[in-house]
Amino acid sequence: MAMDGTQTTPDVVEDVFDGHATGIEVEDLGDDSTRIQRPWNPDQIRVNTSQFSLRNILDQIDEGSIEIAPDFQRLQVWRTDQKSLLVESLLLQIPLPAFYFAEDADGSFRVVDGLQRLSTLHSFVRGGEGGFALGKLEHLDDLKNMRFSDLPVPFQRRINNTQLIVNVIDPATPRGVTYEIFKRINTGGTPLNAQEIRHCMSSPRSRGILHRMTHTNAFATATGGRLTDHIRMNDREMALRFAAFWLKGVEAYQERPMMELFLMDATEMLDDPKQVSDEQVAALEAAFERAMIHAHLVFGDHAFRKWQKHDDHYRSPINRALFESWSMALADPEYTSADLTERRASIVQAARERMTTDFTYLNAITSSTADRVRVSYRFEAAEMDAAAGL
């Protein structure tokens, strides 16, 4: 508590990745375990081990039989030296760690573990001018600055003929178990976060929906231009959270209060046009854009950020819990821009007062944010404050 008796905000910690601030507040979900809650039939869990040449794998990628999620932004953070050392390992005939693929019902594959390695090798061998030249090498200095096409033919052949061990998760394996496997074997240089895992497991339909939702002027303006194409895919997670609550409702979350599973279920829904029709997708995207426009109209540069009454000049990083609850509240079609403009001062006053004096609310947007009681509290609070001045 501050000297003047006002309630202070719990420490706001901005997430950092690779030494750079991400613009997103670190979230404490609390006990949001996605452990499988009941035993599964071992006969349903099938992981088969196969061996493929790198040439065969790259051919399947080019044919579209292997999905490597081309819009996965974080792959770009690998430095040329890191990529070069991976290629050098193949040239030195050093075996690579096993890859994991998940097989779909149609026989296509998604890369579960090894996405960065495989993308790097595809870029080097098949990237053409869009690929890269070898940088730092520890043993084969004579090959520095060479592209694949510049390599002596024996070295090209050695790379193409490299045998890769691939563990293939059978399509009959339950989706939740596949997700659990993904989390357990997620051992790359920089482990994937939950949204990056969902992205790799999802289909083009849901990825396209989330991409469109986060590539509008309204979203960029409401989030200060820092989230679009976010390096940790936090922009897609924000849009997915809105979609999950818009499609399923807070009540559905109360029945199964685990955020990661809730979002994974929503991803599956978006991937299936039988569950979410194209008409529903259009309505979802319209509601999301309406929420973004209204959020900036009401809160300006402080949209989705903690904003206490004594913090007029400090702008906090974006808070996920505030984003999901306030975006849902402001997506209400009964609210118009004219109405919100007229009531803006009342809404802002109510929201800032709550963030200053309501410690239960501060907890609900700061710690154990996946707790069912705290989820309900912040959603109800946002709905109440959005109606201020009516």
VOPAGU-2260 file (C-alpha; in pm, 1 decimal, decimal comma):
REM VOPAGU-2260
SITE   aa  ch    i         X         Y         Z
SITE  MET   A    0       0,0       0,0       0,0
SITE  ALA   A    1     132,4     345,2     -90,0
SITE  MET   A    2     200,9     617,7     166,2
SITE  ASP   A    3    -121,4     796,6      71,0
SITE  GLY   A    4    -325,6     486,7     150,4
SITE  THR   A    5    -400,4     386,2    -209,2
SITE  GLN   A    6    -357,1      28,9    -321,0
SITE  THR   A    7     -48,4     -24,9    -534,5
SITE  THR   A    8     -35,4    -249,8    -837,1
SITE  PRO   A    9     150,7    -577,7    -787,9
SITE  ASP   A   10     486,2    -563,3    -962,5
SITE  VAL   A   11     448,6    -535,6   -1339,2
SITE  VAL   A   12     715,4    -744,2   -1512,6
SITE  GLU   A   13     755,9    -721,0   -1888,6
SITE  ASP   A   14     844,0   -1040,5   -2073,1
SITE  VAL   A   15    1184,3   -1043,2   -2239,9
SITE  PHE   A   16    1297,5   -1265,5   -2527,1
SITE  ASP   A   17    1652,5   -1283,4   -2660,2
SITE  GLY   A   18    1738,1    -968,0   -2466,4
SITE  HIS   A   19    1449,3    -763,3   -2606,4
SITE  ALA   A   20    1134,8    -645,7   -2428,9
SITE  THR   A   21     827,2    -802,6   -2588,7
SITE  GLY   A   22     564,3    -544,7   -2487,7
SITE  ILE   A   23     370,0    -812,9   -2297,2
SITE  GLU   A   24     340,6    -845,4   -1921,7
SITE  VAL   A   25     461,3   -1176,9   -1781,9
SITE  GLU   A   26     158,3   -1386,4   -1693,0
SITE  ASP   A   27     120,5   -1607,4   -1388,8
SITE  LEU   A   28    -144,6   -1862,2   -1482,3
SITE  GLY   A   29    -110,7   -2039,8   -1149,8
SITE  ASP   A   30    -187,0   -2411,2   -1143,0
SITE  ASP   A   31    -296,1   -2444,5   -1504,6
SITE  SER   A   32    -159,3   -2793,7   -1554,9
SITE  THR   A   33    -247,4   -2960,7   -1881,8
SITE  ARG   A   34    -161,2   -3303,2   -1748,0
SITE  ILE   A   35    -395,9   -3564,3   -1883,2
SITE  GLN   A   36    -652,0   -3610,7   -1609,6
SITE  ARG   A   37    -738,9   -3974,7   -1658,8
SITE  PRO   A   38    -554,6   -4282,5   -1790,8
SITE  TRP   A   39    -569,6   -4340,5   -2165,5
SITE  ASN   A   40    -572,5   -4664,0   -2355,5
SITE  PRO   A   41    -208,9   -4750,6   -2435,5
SITE  ASP   A   42    -327,5   -4908,1   -2759,6
SITE  GLN   A   43    -423,5   -4559,5   -2879,4
SITE  ILE   A   44     -73,4   -4423,9   -2823,5
SITE  ARG   A   45     135,4   -4516,9   -3123,9
SITE  VAL   A   46     467,7   -4360,2   -3209,9
SITE  ASN   A   47     646,1   -4530,7   -3498,4
SITE  THR   A   48    1013,3   -4478,3   -3579,7
SITE  SER   A   49    1114,8   -4439,3   -3943,3
SITE  GLN   A   50    1424,5   -4333,5   -4133,4
SITE  PHE   A   51    1420,2   -4090,6   -4426,2
SITE  SER   A   52    1688,2   -3928,4   -4637,7
SITE  LEU   A   53    1703,4   -3551,8   -4612,8
SITE  ARG   A   54    1630,1   -3533,6   -4986,6
SITE  ASN   A   55    1307,0   -3728,9   -4932,9
SITE  ILE   A   56    1204,5   -3502,5   -4644,7
SITE  LEU   A   57    1271,5   -3187,1   -4846,6
SITE  ASP   A   58    1076,9   -3327,8   -5143,1
SITE  GLN   A   59     777,3   -3385,6   -4916,2
SITE  ILE   A   60     803,2   -3030,6   -4782,8
SITE  ASP   A   61     805,2   -2893,2   -5138,4
SITE  GLU   A   62     506,3   -3113,8   -5226,0
SITE  GLY   A   63     316,2   -2989,5   -4923,9
SITE  SER   A   64     306,7   -3330,7   -4756,8
SITE  ILE   A   65     505,5   -3201,2   -4458,9
SITE  GLU   A   66     381,9   -2881,7   -4293,9
SITE  ILE   A   67     650,1   -2661,7   -4143,2
SITE  ALA   A   68     422,9   -2360,1   -4070,7
SITE  PRO   A   69     589,2   -2104,3   -4300,9
SITE  ASP   A   70     451,5   -1800,5   -4111,8
SITE  PHE   A   71     622,9   -1904,2   -3790,5
SITE  GLN   A   72     808,1   -1580,0   -3724,4
SITE  ARG   A   73    1047,1   -1695,3   -3454,0
SITE  LEU   A   74    1238,6   -1918,5   -3694,3
SITE  GLN   A   75    1401,4   -1600,6   -3819,9
SITE  VAL   A   76    1593,7   -1546,5   -3496,4
SITE  TRP   A   77    1844,4   -1820,7   -3575,3
SITE  ARG   A   78    2172,3   -1651,6   -3660,0
SITE  THR   A   79    2364,4   -1748,0   -3974,1
SITE  ASP   A   80    2641,6   -1894,1   -3758,8
SITE  GLN   A   81    2394,1   -2125,3   -3585,1
SITE  LYS   A   82    2252,7   -2234,0   -3919,3
SITE  SER   A   83    2600,7   -2289,4   -4059,9
SITE  LEU   A   84    2705,3   -2511,6   -3771,2
SITE  LEU   A   85    2396,0   -2726,0   -3826,2
SITE  VAL   A   86    2488,6   -2772,6   -4193,6
SITE  GLU   A   87    2847,4   -2846,5   -4093,6
SITE  SER   A   88    2721,8   -3126,1   -3868,0
SITE  LEU   A   89    2570,5   -3294,3   -4174,4
SITE  LEU   A   90    2888,0   -3244,3   -4374,8
SITE  LEU   A   91    3086,3   -3402,9   -4091,3
SITE  GLN   A   92    2831,1   -3688,8   -4083,1
SITE  ILE   A   93    2739,4   -3620,0   -3722,5
SITE  PRO   A   94    2393,1   -3771,1   -3657,6
SITE  LEU   A   95    2121,3   -3520,5   -3574,2
SITE  PRO   A   96    1879,1   -3575,3   -3285,0
SITE  ALA   A   97    1557,2   -3751,0   -3383,7
SITE  PHE   A   98    1269,5   -3552,8   -3529,1
SITE  TYR   A   99     904,6   -3590,1   -3427,8
SITE  PHE   A  100     622,7   -3568,4   -3681,5
SITE  ALA   A  101     248,4   -3588,2   -3616,6
SITE  GLU   A  102      63,4   -3768,1   -3894,1
SITE  ASP   A  103    -279,2   -3639,0   -3996,2
SITE  ALA   A  104    -567,9   -3857,1   -4110,2
SITE  ASP   A  105    -495,7   -3764,5   -4473,1
SITE  GLY   A  106    -138,8   -3893,8   -4448,7
SITE  SER   A  107      28,9   -3552,8   -4431,0
SITE  PHE   A  108     271,9   -3463,4   -4154,0
SITE  ARG   A  109     329,1   -3173,8   -3918,2
SITE  VAL   A  110     666,6   -3117,7   -3759,5
SITE  VAL   A  111     636,2   -3153,6   -3383,1
SITE  ASP   A  112    1001,9   -3135,9   -3281,1
SITE  GLY   A  113    1285,4   -3021,0   -3503,9
SITE  LEU   A  114    1099,1   -2742,1   -3680,0
SITE  GLN   A  115    1386,2   -2495,0   -3658,7
SITE  ARG   A  116    1644,0   -2749,3   -3775,6
SITE  LEU   A  117    1430,6   -2866,1   -4065,6
SITE  SER   A  118    1341,5   -2513,5   -4173,6
SITE  THR   A  119    1709,6   -2421,2   -4169,2
SITE  LEU   A  120    1807,6   -2719,6   -4383,4
SITE  HIS   A  121    1524,1   -2653,9   -4627,5
SITE  SER   A  122    1631,7   -2290,7   -4657,6
SITE  PHE   A  123    1993,4   -2386,5   -4723,8
SITE  VAL   A  124    1933,4   -2670,1   -4971,3
SITE  ARG   A  125    1618,0   -2554,5   -5149,9
SITE  GLY   A  126    1612,6   -2182,6   -5074,9
SITE  GLY   A  127    1794,0   -2064,6   -5384,7
SITE  GLU   A  128    1870,2   -1692,8   -5362,1
SITE  GLY   A  129    1636,5   -1677,0   -5065,9
SITE  GLY   A  130    1855,0   -1920,9   -4874,8
SITE  PHE   A  131    2180,6   -1839,6   -4701,3
SITE  ALA   A  132    2554,4   -1881,4   -4742,4
SITE  LEU   A  133    2758,9   -2062,4   -4481,8
SITE  GLY   A  134    2905,6   -1841,1   -4212,7
SITE  LYS   A  135    3114,8   -1948,3   -3918,2
SITE  LEU   A  136    3240,9   -2307,3   -3944,1
SITE  GLU   A  137    3454,9   -2487,4   -3687,8
SITE  HIS   A  138    3621,1   -2751,0   -3908,1
SITE  LEU   A  139    3543,6   -2686,1   -4274,9
SITE  ASP   A  140    3667,0   -2328,8   -4313,9
SITE  ASP   A  141    3720,4   -2373,1   -4688,7
SITE  LEU   A  142    3342,9   -2385,6   -4735,9
SITE  LYS   A  143    3274,6   -2050,2   -4570,8
SITE  ASN   A  144    3053,1   -1813,0   -4774,8
SITE  MET   A  145    2936,4   -2098,4   -4999,0
SITE  ARG   A  146    2573,7   -2165,2   -5078,8
SITE  PHE   A  147    2448,9   -2517,9   -5138,5
SITE  SER   A  148    2494,2   -2483,6   -5514,0
SITE  ASP   A  149    2856,8   -2374,9   -5457,6
SITE  LEU   A  150    2950,0   -2686,6   -5260,7
SITE  PRO   A  151    3151,1   -2962,5   -5429,1
SITE  VAL   A  152    2916,1   -3231,6   -5561,1
SITE  PRO   A  153    3031,8   -3493,6   -5305,2
SITE  PHE   A  154    2930,4   -3256,6   -5023,0
SITE  GLN   A  155    2594,1   -3186,8   -5187,6
SITE  ARG   A  156    2536,0   -3560,3   -5217,5
SITE  ARG   A  157    2638,1   -3614,5   -4854,9
SITE  ILE   A  158    2379,9   -3360,6   -4737,2
SITE  ASN   A  159    2100,3   -3498,0   -4956,6
SITE  ASN   A  160    2171,9   -3856,3   -4850,0
SITE  THR   A  161    2186,0   -3780,6   -4477,6
SITE  GLN   A  162    1954,7   -4021,1   -4297,0
SITE  LEU   A  163    1716,9   -3865,1   -4045,7
SITE  ILE   A  164    1547,2   -4058,3   -3768,3
SITE  VAL   A  165    1181,9   -3956,1   -3743,5
SITE  ASN   A  166     937,2   -4059,4   -3471,9
SITE  VAL   A  167     588,8   -4041,6   -3622,8
SITE  ILE   A  168     289,3   -3992,2   -3392,7
SITE  ASP   A  169      -0,2   -4194,8   -3533,3
SITE  PRO   A  170    -318,0   -3996,0   -3615,6
SITE  ALA   A  171    -517,1   -4224,4   -3383,5
SITE  THR   A  172    -331,6   -4078,0   -3084,9
SITE  PRO   A  173    -568,6   -3847,3   -2891,5
SITE  ARG   A  174    -503,8   -3478,1   -2958,1
SITE  GLY   A  175    -447,3   -3401,4   -2591,7
SITE  VAL   A  176    -182,5   -3671,2   -2568,7
SITE  THR   A  177     -12,5   -3540,4   -2882,9
SITE  TYR   A  178       0,3   -3197,2   -2719,5
SITE  GLU   A  179     151,1   -3352,3   -2405,8
SITE  ILE   A  180     412,2   -3535,5   -2614,3
SITE  PHE   A  181     489,5   -3210,4   -2792,9
SITE  LYS   A  182     550,6   -3031,1   -2463,1
SITE  ARG   A  183     771,9   -3310,9   -2330,3
SITE  ILE   A  184    1000,8   -3342,8   -2631,5
SITE  ASN   A  185    1012,8   -2968,8   -2701,6
SITE  THR   A  186    1388,7   -2947,0   -2661,8
SITE  GLY   A  187    1504,4   -2710,0   -2936,9
SITE  GLY   A  188    1756,8   -2432,3   -2884,4
SITE  THR   A  189    1475,6   -2206,1   -2761,5
SITE  PRO   A  190    1177,5   -2414,8   -2645,5
SITE  LEU   A  191     843,8   -2324,3   -2800,8
SITE  ASN   A  192     580,7   -2160,1   -2583,9
SITE  ALA   A  193     221,0   -2283,3   -2567,1
SITE  GLN   A  194      94,2   -2071,6   -2859,3
SITE  GLU   A  195     386,8   -2172,3   -3078,5
SITE  ILE   A  196     304,8   -2536,5   -3005,1
SITE  ARG   A  197     -61,7   -2481,5   -3090,5
SITE  HIS   A  198      43,9   -2308,3   -3410,5
SITE  CYS   A  199     256,8   -2604,0   -3516,9
SITE  MET   A  200     -24,2   -2849,0   -3436,7
SITE  SER   A  201    -299,2   -2648,3   -3605,4
SITE  SER   A  202    -422,4   -2641,8   -3965,3
SITE  PRO   A  203    -406,2   -2356,0   -4217,8
SITE  ARG   A  204    -768,7   -2256,8   -4148,0
SITE  SER   A  205    -719,4   -2149,6   -3786,8
SITE  ARG   A  206    -380,3   -1999,4   -3863,7
SITE  GLY   A  207    -539,3   -1791,9   -4139,2
SITE  ILE   A  208    -816,7   -1671,9   -3909,4
SITE  LEU   A  209    -575,1   -1561,7   -3635,8
SITE  HIS   A  210    -348,1   -1402,4   -3894,9
SITE  ARG   A  211    -632,4   -1193,8   -4036,1
SITE  MET   A  212    -751,9   -1092,1   -3689,3
SITE  THR   A  213    -406,8    -959,5   -3598,0
SITE  HIS   A  214    -330,6    -787,7   -3928,4
SITE  THR   A  215    -580,7    -503,5   -3919,5
SITE  ASN   A  216    -522,3    -135,7   -3853,9
SITE  ALA   A  217    -763,1    -159,7   -3560,1
SITE  PHE   A  218    -553,7    -428,6   -3386,9
SITE  ALA   A  219    -225,4    -248,5   -3454,4
SITE  THR   A  220    -365,2      78,8   -3318,8
SITE  ALA   A  221    -521,2     -75,8   -3007,8
SITE  THR   A  222    -200,3    -258,8   -2917,5
SITE  GLY   A  223      37,1      27,1   -2991,1
SITE  GLY   A  224     181,1    -136,2   -3301,8
SITE  ARG   A  225     401,2    -370,5   -3099,7
SITE  LEU   A  226     219,5    -700,7   -3128,9
SITE  THR   A  227     159,8    -768,4   -3498,3
SITE  ASP   A  228     382,9   -1057,0   -3610,2
SITE  HIS   A  229     506,7   -1086,1   -3253,3
SITE  ILE   A  230     824,4   -1289,6   -3224,3
SITE  ARG   A  231     665,4   -1519,5   -2961,0
SITE  MET   A  232     324,1   -1526,8   -3134,2
SITE  ASN   A  233     159,9   -1340,0   -2848,1
SITE  ASP   A  234     -52,5   -1155,6   -3104,0
SITE  ARG   A  235    -204,7   -1485,2   -3220,6
SITE  GLU   A  236    -259,2   -1594,2   -2859,8
SITE  MET   A  237    -446,3   -1270,4   -2783,9
SITE  ALA   A  238    -673,9   -1324,2   -3083,9
SITE  LEU   A  239    -720,6   -1690,5   -2991,5
SITE  ARG   A  240    -821,5   -1600,4   -2636,2
SITE  PHE   A  241   -1086,7   -1366,2   -2771,2
SITE  ALA   A  242   -1205,2   -1634,9   -3014,6
SITE  ALA   A  243   -1219,4   -1898,2   -2739,9
SITE  PHE   A  244   -1435,0   -1688,9   -2506,5
SITE  TRP   A  245   -1645,5   -1554,2   -2795,0
SITE  LEU   A  246   -1716,4   -1905,3   -2925,6
SITE  LYS   A  247   -1741,5   -2097,9   -2598,9
SITE  GLY   A  248   -1824,5   -1840,7   -2332,5
SITE  VAL   A  249   -1695,1   -1792,4   -1981,0
SITE  GLU   A  250   -1935,4   -2062,2   -1860,1
SITE  ALA   A  251   -1755,1   -2326,4   -2068,0
SITE  TYR   A  252   -1427,3   -2224,1   -1909,7
SITE  GLN   A  253   -1575,0   -2272,6   -1563,9
SITE  GLU   A  254   -1652,1   -2634,2   -1651,1
SITE  ARG   A  255   -1292,2   -2702,0   -1752,7
SITE  PRO   A  256   -1074,3   -2428,6   -1603,3
SITE  MET   A  257    -741,2   -2497,5   -1773,6
SITE  MET   A  258    -637,8   -2216,7   -2007,1
SITE  GLU   A  259    -406,4   -2415,8   -2234,3
SITE  LEU   A  260    -665,2   -2686,4   -2296,7
SITE  PHE   A  261    -936,8   -2422,9   -2341,4
SITE  LEU   A  262    -729,6   -2254,3   -2611,2
SITE  MET   A  263    -635,7   -2583,9   -2774,5
SITE  ASP   A  264   -1005,6   -2677,1   -2795,4
SITE  ALA   A  265   -1078,0   -2340,4   -2955,6
SITE  THR   A  266    -801,5   -2398,5   -3209,5
SITE  GLU   A  267    -958,4   -2730,7   -3307,6
SITE  MET   A  268   -1296,5   -2560,2   -3342,9
SITE  LEU   A  269   -1154,0   -2295,1   -3573,9
SITE  ASP   A  270    -987,8   -2565,4   -3782,5
SITE  ASP   A  271   -1320,5   -2743,5   -3836,2
SITE  PRO   A  272   -1574,5   -2563,8   -4060,9
SITE  LYS   A  273   -1842,0   -2800,4   -3928,3
SITE  GLN   A  274   -1796,9   -2651,6   -3581,1
SITE  VAL   A  275   -1733,9   -2291,5   -3687,1
SITE  SER   A  276   -1879,1   -2201,3   -4024,6
SITE  ASP   A  277   -1737,5   -1938,0   -4255,9
SITE  GLU   A  278   -2029,2   -1713,9   -4155,0
SITE  GLN   A  279   -1936,4   -1752,3   -3787,9
SITE  VAL   A  280   -1573,4   -1677,3   -3870,2
SITE  ALA   A  281   -1679,2   -1355,0   -4041,3
SITE  ALA   A  282   -1885,2   -1259,3   -3736,1
SITE  LEU   A  283   -1593,7   -1342,7   -3506,7
SITE  GLU   A  284   -1352,4   -1127,1   -3703,7
SITE  ALA   A  285   -1601,8    -839,3   -3713,7
SITE  ALA   A  286   -1655,6    -860,9   -3337,2
SITE  PHE   A  287   -1280,8    -861,7   -3275,1
SITE  GLU   A  288   -1224,5    -556,9   -3494,5
SITE  ARG   A  289   -1513,6    -378,5   -3320,5
SITE  ALA   A  290   -1353,1    -455,6   -2983,8
SITE  MET   A  291   -1015,4    -318,6   -3098,8
SITE  ILE   A  292   -1169,5       3,2   -3230,4
SITE  HIS   A  293   -1367,7      53,9   -2910,5
SITE  ALA   A  294   -1071,7     -26,5   -2684,1
SITE  HIS   A  295    -856,1     242,2   -2840,6
SITE  LEU   A  296   -1146,2     485,5   -2850,2
SITE  VAL   A  297   -1199,9     448,2   -2474,7
SITE  PHE   A  298    -851,9     386,2   -2334,8
SITE  GLY   A  299    -622,5     526,7   -2603,5
SITE  ASP   A  300    -259,4     424,1   -2555,2
SITE  HIS   A  301    -346,8     254,5   -2224,5
SITE  ALA   A  302    -576,6      -6,5   -2382,8
SITE  PHE   A  303    -532,4    -349,4   -2221,3
SITE  ARG   A  304    -273,4    -213,7   -1978,6
SITE  LYS   A  305    -278,1    -161,0   -1604,4
SITE  TRP   A  306    -353,0     207,1   -1545,6
SITE  GLN   A  307    -387,3     316,4   -1185,5
SITE  LYS   A  308    -512,8     661,4   -1088,6
SITE  HIS   A  309    -166,2     777,9    -980,4
SITE  ASP   A  310       3,9     644,2   -1297,9
SITE  ASP   A  311     -90,2     913,0   -1551,2
SITE  HIS   A  312     235,0     901,8   -1745,9
SITE  TYR   A  313     357,8     544,3   -1708,0
SITE  ARG   A  314     233,9     300,1   -1971,6
SITE  SER   A  315     245,9     -63,9   -1862,1
SITE  PRO   A  316     302,6    -355,0   -2099,0
SITE  ILE   A  317      -7,7    -524,9   -2238,6
SITE  ASN   A  318    -177,2    -757,3   -1992,2
SITE  ARG   A  319    -334,8   -1077,2   -2131,7
SITE  ALA   A  320    -607,0   -1096,0   -1867,7
SITE  LEU   A  321    -711,9    -737,9   -1937,1
SITE  PHE   A  322    -706,2    -805,1   -2309,5
SITE  GLU   A  323    -938,6   -1104,7   -2302,0
SITE  SER   A  324   -1188,6    -953,6   -2058,6
SITE  TRP   A  325   -1203,7    -598,1   -2195,8
SITE  SER   A  326   -1205,0    -705,4   -2560,5
SITE  MET   A  327   -1506,2    -925,0   -2489,9
SITE  ALA   A  328   -1683,4    -647,2   -2301,5
SITE  LEU   A  329   -1621,8    -388,8   -2575,2
SITE  ALA   A  330   -1722,5    -626,5   -2855,1
SITE  ASP   A  331   -2085,1    -597,9   -2740,7
SITE  PRO   A  332   -2275,8    -487,5   -3054,7
SITE  GLU   A  333   -2503,9    -270,8   -2839,3
SITE  TYR   A  334   -2213,9     -32,2   -2783,4
SITE  THR   A  335   -2157,6     219,6   -3060,0
SITE  SER   A  336   -1863,4     450,0   -3112,5
SITE  ALA   A  337   -2083,8     751,0   -3045,9
SITE  ASP   A  338   -2213,4     600,1   -2721,6
SITE  LEU   A  339   -1865,7     507,2   -2597,6
SITE  THR   A  340   -1725,9     846,5   -2688,6
SITE  GLU   A  341   -1996,3    1011,8   -2478,8
SITE  ARG   A  342   -1932,5     780,4   -2182,0
SITE  ARG   A  343   -1556,6     750,8   -2218,9
SITE  ALA   A  344   -1469,2     955,6   -1909,4
SITE  SER   A  345   -1705,8     749,3   -1691,4
SITE  ILE   A  346   -1569,5     417,1   -1820,6
SITE  VAL   A  347   -1206,4     519,8   -1774,8
SITE  GLN   A  348   -1276,8     650,9   -1425,2
SITE  ALA   A  349   -1450,9     327,4   -1324,0
SITE  ALA   A  350   -1174,7     107,7   -1468,1
SITE  ARG   A  351    -890,0     307,4   -1313,1
SITE  GLU   A  352   -1067,1     325,3    -977,6
SITE  ARG   A  353   -1101,1     -53,4    -979,6
SITE  MET   A  354    -734,0     -98,0   -1068,3
SITE  THR   A  355    -640,2     135,7    -784,7
SITE  THR   A  356    -861,2      17,8    -498,3
SITE  ASP   A  357    -993,8    -331,0    -579,1
SITE  PHE   A  358    -715,1    -566,8    -476,1
SITE  THR   A  359    -927,8    -871,2    -562,0
SITE  TYR   A  360    -943,8    -740,3    -917,9
SITE  LEU   A  361    -571,4    -667,0    -926,8
SITE  ASN   A  362    -506,1   -1025,8    -824,9
SITE  ALA   A  363    -745,9   -1149,4   -1092,6
SITE  ILE   A  364    -540,5    -979,7   -1365,2
SITE  THR   A  365    -197,3   -1048,9   -1213,1
SITE  SER   A  366    -157,2   -1387,4   -1045,0
SITE  SER   A  367    -318,6   -1728,7   -1091,0
SITE  THR   A  368    -503,4   -1573,7   -1382,9
SITE  ALA   A  369    -632,6   -1914,2   -1501,5
SITE  ASP   A  370    -824,1   -1967,5   -1175,5
SITE  ARG   A  371   -1195,3   -2000,6   -1252,3
SITE  VAL   A  372   -1300,9   -1753,1    -981,5
SITE  ARG   A  373   -1053,1   -1491,0   -1099,5
SITE  VAL   A  374   -1153,9   -1536,7   -1463,1
SITE  SER   A  375   -1519,8   -1480,0   -1374,6
SITE  TYR   A  376   -1437,4   -1180,6   -1155,5
SITE  ARG   A  377   -1240,1    -991,9   -1419,9
SITE  PHE   A  378   -1497,8   -1060,7   -1692,8
SITE  GLU   A  379   -1784,6    -942,4   -1471,5
SITE  ALA   A  380   -1580,6    -635,6   -1369,6
SITE  ALA   A  381   -1508,9    -541,9   -1730,6
SITE  GLU   A  382   -1875,0    -577,0   -1826,0
SITE  MET   A  383   -1976,5    -360,8   -1529,2
SITE  ASP   A  384   -1719,4     -88,6   -1599,1
SITE  ALA   A  385   -1799,9     -86,0   -1971,6
SITE  ALA   A  386   -2157,7       3,3   -1874,3
SITE  ALA   A  387   -2048,5     297,7   -1659,2
SITE  GLY   A  388   -2245,5     610,9   -1730,0
SITE  LEU   A  389   -2545,5     440,4   -1883,6
